[in-house]
């Protein structure tokens, strides 16, 4: 089994990755052992899912390509909003303005 996860960094950036040992990986992030997050601490685990290794890697790659709005919807558990964002470009602006 493996984990795919999203960290929210102190500067607001999202960091998406996968690992076989989530507890150890979070410790590495917290102790500045991982480059991208070392200058963006503290980091907060915003979302995670346990999957088989192949699926974790596949989902990680998919989430990397997502907009910030789609990542936020996933983190917030707003699945309907996430589905809407996946359907139409610019849908988030129409959704939140009305």
Number of C-alpha atoms within 10 A of each C-alpha: 12 18 21 25 24 25 22 21 20 14 12 10 14 21 17 19 19 24 18 16 11 17 9 11 16 18 12 14 20 17 13 15 13 14 9 12 23 16 13 17 16 16 22 16 14 17 17 17 14 16 16 13 15 11 16 22 17 12 18 18 15 11 18 15 10 13 12 13 14 21 20 19 17 20 19 13 12 12 13 11 19 19 13 15 20 15 10 9 10 11 13 16 11 9 11 7 6 5
